[in-house]
Structures are given as C-alpha cells and as structure tokens.
Amino acid sequence: MQRYLKRAKELESEIVENRRKIHQFGGIGFDIQETSDFVFEKLQSYGLHPQRMCGTGIVCTIGSGGKTILLRADMDALPIQEDTGLPFACQNGTAHACGHDMHTAMLLTAAKMLSETQDELKGTVKLMFQPAEEALKGATAMMEAGVLENPKVDAAFAIHVTTGHENFPTGSIQYVRGVAFGACDMFRITVKGKECHGAYPCRGIDPINIGSRIVTATQELVSMELPATEEAVITFGKFHSGEASNIIPSEAVLDGTIRTLSKEARTLLKTRFKEIVEQTAATFRGQAIVEYPLETGFCITDPDLFDQLKPTLCALAGEEMVQQIAPVNGSEDFGPISEIIPTVYVWMGAGTPSEGYPEKVHSPRTKFSESVLPLGAAIHATVAVNWLAQNA
C-alpha cells in the first residue's frame, strides 16, 4: 500500500518544480495553452500517448483492457492578481488561488509512477486534465467530446486541496457521502421599464425600483418556503442599470446564483423564484425575464465506491486523518460526471492558519503547503491500482 507513497517522496523535488512552473503560467478558462503544452510534453516524456481534447484539455490512458477508472485534475487559474509574495508568483493578472496547479502536479506525478508499473495494472487508468473548471464548463465540454468513452469509464476519482482551515489538518482527507457540492444555477433577470426624466417618475416605469423589490422579495424564499432542514442560498452579485443620475432608465439587469443541496429544493426554488420575479415586476407595471445562462448539477460521492476506496485513503493518510464533513454549498465542475459515473471526490488539507496559511481559497493571498504533493500523487496512483485489482 505504501509503494507509491515511497516513490512519490523520492520524486518530491520534481513535483514541487512542476507545481511552481504551472503556478507561474496561470491562465483562465480554456485559455491555458502554456499549462496544457507543459502537461502534454511531460506525459510524452513518461512514454505515454496523450491526446488533445477541447483545445487545451488532455486525456491519456495507461494500461489496457478490464475496467477503467478516471483520475481528474483541473488546470485553470482565477482572474485575480496574485498577492502572495511568493518568488514563483504568477505575474499575468491570474492566480492559482484554488490550487489547480497542485492538482495538476499531483496527477502528473501519479501518471509517471503508473507508467513505471503499467504492466502490473489489472485494467485501464484514464487521466483527465481539464480546463475551465472555474467557469463550470470544462468537464461538460470534455464529456461531450467523449472523455468517458473509448474506453468507457466505470469509476472516477478527484482530489481538491484546501487551505486556511484549522479543522482540516495538513495531509488530512475530507469526504461527504452523497451530495458533496450543491447545484448552482446562475440566473439573469432583465427588468423592462419605461425611461423618463428623473423629475417626473410618474411618466415612466422605474426598473431600479422593481429590481430592488425583487432582491428583497426573493430573499424570503429560503427562510419561508424551504423546510428548516434544507440548506440553500440565493445570492445577487450584480445589479446594473442606467447611465445618468437624472434619468430613470428603461432596463435593469440583475445577475446571481441559486445554490441547493437537493433536487426537491432546486426544483421548488427555481419555480417560485421565477414566479416571484415576474409577479413583482407586473405589480409595478413592468416586465421581468428570468434566464439561466449556466446550470451546474450536484457533485456526488457514491457511497459504495467510497467504501471501496476508504481503506486506501486511511492506509496512506492515516485513519484518524480521514474525516467526514457536511456538504458544501459551493459548486464543482466535476458534478456532471458524478451524476452518471460512480465518483469519489475528496478534499485534502494543505495548510492551516497556525502553520502560516491563514487565507482560504479564492483570495489573492491564498497559499498552499507543498508538503502534501507526494501524498496526493500517491493517493491518485494507489486508488487506481487498488480499485482495478478489486474489480478485475
């Protein structure tokens, strides 16, 4: 069980070097060509045969025949200016503040170790290096391009590092049985009013007034219409209207998200949200159009698959370091895959405040402990080898 952990520790300096190189590349969405080229060339140097998918996505298989397990790493950064002070900080206005550089470096090393022992595999390992996770578009694009076929994927596994949590010790593993990440439905409300001079509001229909009432009215949905045991969040992030202080505009646009942890809550909130928005606008003589430009489903850890993988996680991280946690209201682009393929998604602690890592993810100052890189690489490789052997 410790074989790949020992080898990963031998490769620690290489993993760190790869991580820092990827960190400097940054890049957002599908625009991550430097990282994609780096990963592609590394895989080739291991004697593997990677293939491009969706432009900057990469898929690569190791072994052949039998069952197939997919291992995934996301590669994109965030559109924020890094402020970590690290000597290898990204300088192009993007930042790996969600740890995807760590994920990519760990899976690259797992690929190297698996390539060294591929003759012993009892099936096939498929590596998925995906772009555009933060945009919640990369996994779906690769699914549509056939990442789950040829060979057909039977199980999937992913790791996400986290930092800034004292209760997530460095090197610990966190998991949820069932829904791990909630669904996220991004909405856009376009409120139609009637433009007029600010001195004579009676001659127009004020979309700003209507939009403000929509924000207030929809906040009652979670507290008044969902059972107390349900968790959900409705958030408005943008409200844009008008260009001049003395003119009531003809239109207002509001953007936000509805986040839920169950299908029932998702259906109810989306239905009632639309009703309240439209009826509120009509009450004040306006019109409102509700659209959902991006809808991301639940990310689900399959309980049966997790039970198969848990002994491996405990053997590598330590039984006391494998912790069950509550579902997370955030979103994860791996969700669409988890809804059709048995999947296990885990978090890995990579720095606590007392160790000098006070910032959580998505901050310009987010930093991660590189000490977990060998463990993450070993988990990827060992999970794949053990699962294939158990299901041969």
C-alpha positions in Angstrom: 0.0 0.0 0.0 2.9 2.3 0.7 4.7 1.6 -2.6 3.6 4.7 -4.4 3.9 7.0 -1.4 7.6 6.0 -1.1 8.1 6.6 -4.8 6.3 9.9 -4.7 8.5 11.1 -1.8 11.5 10.2 -4.0 10.0 12.5 -6.7 9.1 15.3 -4.3 11.5 17.9 -5.7 10.2 17.1 -9.2 6.6 17.5 -8.1 7.4 20.8 -6.5 9.2 22.1 -9.5 6.3 21.1 -11.8 3.8 22.8 -9.5 5.8 26.0 -9.4 6.1 26.1 -13.2 2.4 25.5 -13.6 1.7 28.2 -10.9 3.6 30.8 -12.9 1.6 30.0 -16.1 -1.8 30.8 -14.6 -4.4 31.3 -17.3 -8.2 31.2 -17.1 -11.0 29.1 -18.7 -9.9 27.4 -21.8 -7.0 29.9 -22.3 -4.4 27.8 -20.6 -2.1 26.9 -23.5 1.2 27.1 -21.6 -0.1 24.7 -18.9 -1.6 22.4 -21.5 1.6 22.2 -23.5 3.6 21.6 -20.4 1.4 18.7 -19.3 1.3 17.2 -22.7 5.1 17.2 -23.1 5.6 15.8 -19.6 3.2 12.9 -20.3 5.1 12.2 -23.6 8.4 12.2 -21.7 6.9 9.4 -19.5 6.4 7.3 -22.6 2.7 7.9 -22.7 0.5 9.0 -25.6 -1.7 11.9 -24.5 -4.4 13.4 -26.8 -5.8 16.9 -27.0 -9.5 17.4 -26.3 -11.5 20.6 -26.4 -8.4 22.7 -27.3 -6.5 22.7 -24.1 -7.9 19.7 -22.4 -5.9 16.5 -22.3 -6.8 12.8 -22.0 -4.3 10.0 -21.6 -4.7 6.2 -20.9 -2.3 3.9 -19.0 -2.8 0.2 -19.2 -5.4 -1.6 -21.3 -8.5 -3.8 -21.1 -10.5 -4.6 -18.0 -12.4 -1.9 -16.1 -11.5 1.8 -16.4 -11.0 4.3 -13.7 -10.8 8.0 -14.4 -8.5 10.3 -12.5 -9.1 14.1 -12.9 -7.1 17.3 -12.4 -8.3 20.8 -13.3 -5.7 23.1 -14.7 -7.2 26.7 -14.8 -6.5 29.6 -12.5 -8.6 32.6 -11.4 -8.9 36.1 -12.9 -7.3 37.9 -9.9 -3.9 39.5 -9.4 -1.8 37.3 -7.1 -0.5 39.0 -3.9 1.2 36.1 -2.2 4.8 37.4 -2.3 6.0 34.0 -3.5 9.1 34.0 -5.6 7.2 32.0 -8.3 4.0 34.1 -8.1 2.1 34.5 -11.4 2.6 37.9 -13.0 -0.1 37.9 -15.7 -3.1 39.0 -13.7 -4.3 35.5 -12.9 -3.7 33.4 -9.8 -3.8 29.7 -8.8 -5.8 30.6 -5.7 -7.9 27.5 -5.9 -5.0 25.0 -6.0 -5.4 23.7 -9.5 -1.7 23.9 -10.0 -1.3 21.5 -7.1 -3.9 19.1 -8.6 -2.1 19.1 -12.0 1.3 18.5 -10.4 0.0 15.6 -8.3 -1.7 13.9 -11.2 1.3 14.3 -13.4 3.4 12.5 -10.9 0.8 9.8 -10.5 1.0 9.4 -14.3 4.7 9.0 -14.1 4.5 6.4 -11.3 1.7 4.5 -13.1 3.7 4.5 -16.3 6.6 2.8 -14.5 4.3 0.0 -13.3 1.7 -0.2 -16.1 2.5 -3.8 -16.9 1.0 -4.7 -13.5 -2.3 -2.9 -13.9 -5.4 -5.0 -13.9 -7.3 -2.6 -16.2 -7.1 0.9 -17.5 -6.4 4.3 -15.9 -7.7 7.3 -17.8 -6.2 10.7 -16.9 -8.4 13.8 -17.5 -6.6 17.1 -17.3 -9.4 19.6 -17.8 -9.6 23.4 -18.5 -12.3 25.8 -17.4 -13.4 24.3 -14.1 -13.8 27.8 -12.6 -16.2 28.7 -15.4 -18.1 25.4 -14.8 -17.7 24.5 -18.5 -14.6 22.3 -18.9 -15.9 18.9 -17.6 -19.1 19.2 -19.7 -17.2 20.1 -22.8 -14.9 17.1 -22.4 -17.9 14.8 -21.7 -19.5 16.0 -24.9 -16.2 15.4 -26.7 -16.1 11.7 -25.4 -13.8 11.7 -22.4 -16.0 9.0 -20.8 -15.8 6.7 -23.9 -13.2 4.6 -25.7 -12.6 3.1 -23.2 -15.8 3.5 -21.3 -15.2 4.9 -17.8 -16.5 2.7 -14.9 -15.5 4.9 -11.9 -14.0 8.4 -11.3 -11.9 10.0 -8.6 -10.8 13.5 -7.9 -8.9 15.4 -5.2 -9.2 19.1 -4.3 -6.7 20.8 -1.9 -8.0 23.3 0.7 -6.2 25.7 3.0 -6.9 28.2 5.8 -9.0 25.8 7.9 -7.7 24.9 11.3 -10.0 21.8 11.5 -8.6 20.5 8.2 -5.1 19.5 9.2 -2.4 19.4 6.6 -2.4 16.0 4.9 -5.9 15.1 6.1 -8.7 13.9 3.8 -12.3 15.1 4.0 -15.2 13.5 2.3 -19.0 13.6 2.1 -21.2 10.5 1.4 -23.8 11.5 -1.2 -24.1 15.1 -2.4 -20.7 16.8 -1.8 -21.2 20.0 -3.7 -24.6 21.7 -4.3 -26.1 22.5 -7.6 -25.5 26.1 -8.9 -28.0 27.8 -11.2 -26.7 31.1 -12.4 -29.6 33.5 -13.2 -30.0 36.7 -15.2 -33.1 38.9 -14.6 -33.8 41.5 -17.2 -36.3 44.1 -15.9 -38.1 46.1 -18.6 -39.4 49.5 -17.5 -40.0 52.9 -19.3 -37.4 55.7 -19.5 -38.3 59.1 -18.2 -36.8 62.3 -16.7 -35.9 61.9 -13.0 -38.0 64.8 -12.1 -41.2 63.1 -13.4 -41.1 59.4 -12.3 -44.9 59.2 -12.8 -44.3 59.3 -16.5 -42.1 56.2 -16.5 -41.7 52.8 -15.1 -38.7 52.5 -12.8 -36.7 49.2 -13.3 -34.4 50.0 -10.5 -37.3 50.2 -8.0 -38.6 46.9 -9.4 -35.2 45.3 -9.2 -34.7 46.3 -5.6 -38.1 44.8 -4.7 -37.2 41.6 -6.5 -33.9 41.3 -4.5 -35.9 41.8 -1.2 -38.8 39.5 -2.1 -36.7 36.6 -3.3 -34.7 36.5 -0.1 -37.8 35.3 1.7 -37.9 32.1 -0.3 -35.2 30.1 1.6 -36.5 31.1 5.1 -40.2 30.8 4.4 -40.7 28.1 1.8 -38.0 25.5 2.4 -38.0 23.1 5.3 -35.7 24.1 8.1 -33.6 21.0 7.4 -32.8 22.1 3.8 -29.8 24.3 3.0 -29.9 26.8 0.1 -28.6 30.2 -0.8 -29.9 32.8 -3.2 -27.3 35.5 -3.9 -27.3 38.6 -6.1 -23.9 39.5 -7.3 -24.6 42.2 -10.0 -27.2 44.9 -10.4 -26.7 47.2 -13.4 -29.0 49.9 -14.6 -28.8 53.4 -16.1 -26.1 55.8 -17.2 -27.2 59.1 -15.8 -28.2 60.3 -12.3 -31.2 62.3 -13.6 -32.8 59.8 -15.9 -34.9 56.8 -14.9 -33.6 54.1 -17.3 -35.7 51.7 -19.4 -33.9 48.5 -18.2 -32.1 46.8 -15.3 -30.1 43.6 -15.3 -29.5 41.5 -12.2 -27.2 38.5 -12.1 -26.8 36.0 -9.3 -27.0 32.3 -8.2 -29.3 29.8 -6.6 -27.4 27.1 -4.7 -29.2 24.0 -3.4 -28.3 20.6 -1.9 -31.3 18.5 -3.1 -33.3 18.1 -6.2 -36.5 18.9 -4.4 -35.1 22.3 -3.1 -33.7 23.1 -6.5 -37.0 22.5 -8.3 -39.0 24.4 -5.8 -36.7 27.5 -5.6 -36.3 27.8 -9.4 -40.1 27.6 -9.9 -41.0 30.0 -7.1 -38.1 32.4 -8.0 -39.4 32.8 -11.5 -43.0 33.4 -10.2 -42.0 36.0 -7.7 -39.7 37.9 -10.1 -42.4 38.1 -12.8 -45.2 38.9 -10.5 -43.2 41.6 -8.6 -42.4 43.3 -11.9 -46.0 43.1 -13.0 -47.2 44.7 -9.7 -45.2 47.8 -10.6 -46.3 47.9 -14.3 -43.0 46.4 -15.5 -41.9 43.1 -17.1 -39.1 40.7 -16.0 -37.5 38.0 -17.9 -35.7 35.2 -16.0 -32.9 33.2 -17.8 -30.4 30.6 -16.6 -27.3 31.0 -18.7 -25.4 28.4 -16.7 -26.7 25.4 -14.7 -24.4 23.1 -12.9 -25.7 20.0 -11.1 -24.7 18.2 -7.9 -21.3 16.7 -7.3 -21.9 13.3 -5.7 -19.7 10.9 -3.9 -21.0 7.4 -4.5 -21.2 5.7 -1.0 -20.5 2.2 -2.3 -17.4 3.4 -4.3 -16.2 5.4 -1.3 -16.4 2.3 0.8 -14.1 0.5 -1.6 -11.6 3.4 -1.7 -11.6 4.3 2.0 -9.1 1.6 3.2 -6.6 3.0 0.7 -7.2 6.6 1.9 -6.8 5.5 5.5 -3.7 3.5 4.8 -1.9 6.4 3.1 -3.2 9.4 5.1 -3.8 7.7 8.4 -7.2 6.5 9.7 -7.6 9.4 12.1 -6.9 11.9 9.2 -9.8 10.7 7.1 -12.8 12.9 8.2 -16.4 13.0 7.1 -17.8 16.5 6.8 -21.0 18.3 5.8 -22.0 19.0 2.2 -20.6 22.2 0.7 -22.8 24.9 -0.8 -20.1 25.8 -3.4 -20.1 24.3 -6.9 -17.8 21.8 -8.7 -17.5 21.3 -12.4 -17.0 17.6 -11.9 -20.6 17.3 -11.0 -22.0 16.3 -14.4 -19.6 13.4 -14.5 -20.5 12.3 -10.9 -24.2 12.2 -11.9 -23.7 9.5 -14.5 -20.5 7.7 -13.3 -19.8 6.4 -9.8 -17.5 9.0 -8.4 -15.5 9.8 -5.3 -14.5 13.4 -4.6 -12.3 14.3 -1.6 -10.6 17.3 -0.2 -7.1 17.4 1.1 -5.9 19.8 3.8 -2.9 21.8 2.5 -2.1 24.3 5.2 -3.7 25.7 8.4 -3.7 29.2 9.9 -1.4 28.1 12.7 1.1 26.8 10.1 1.1 30.2 8.3 -1.7 29.6 5.8 -4.5 32.0 7.0 -6.2 32.6 3.7 -8.8 30.4 2.3 -9.2 29.6 -1.4 -10.0 32.3 -4.0 -8.1 35.1 -2.2 -5.2 37.0 -3.9 -3.1 35.9 -0.9 -4.0 32.2 -0.9 -1.1 29.8 -0.4 -0.9 26.0 -0.1 1.6 23.7 1.7 3.6 21.8 -0.9 4.3 19.1 1.7 1.1 17.3 0.6 2.1 17.0 -3.0 3.6 13.5 -2.7 0.6 12.2 -0.7 -1.8 13.5 -3.3 0.2 11.8 -6.1 0.4 8.6 -4.2 -3.4 8.6 -3.4 -4.2 9.0 -7.1 -1.9 6.1 -8.2 -2.8 3.8 -5.3 -6.6 4.3 -5.6 -6.4 3.5 -9.3 -4.3 0.4 -8.8 -6.2 -1.0 -5.9 -9.7 -0.3 -7.4 -8.7 -2.0 -10.7 -7.3 -5.0 -8.8 -10.5 -5.3 -6.7 -12.7 -5.1 -9.8 -10.7 -7.2 -12.2 
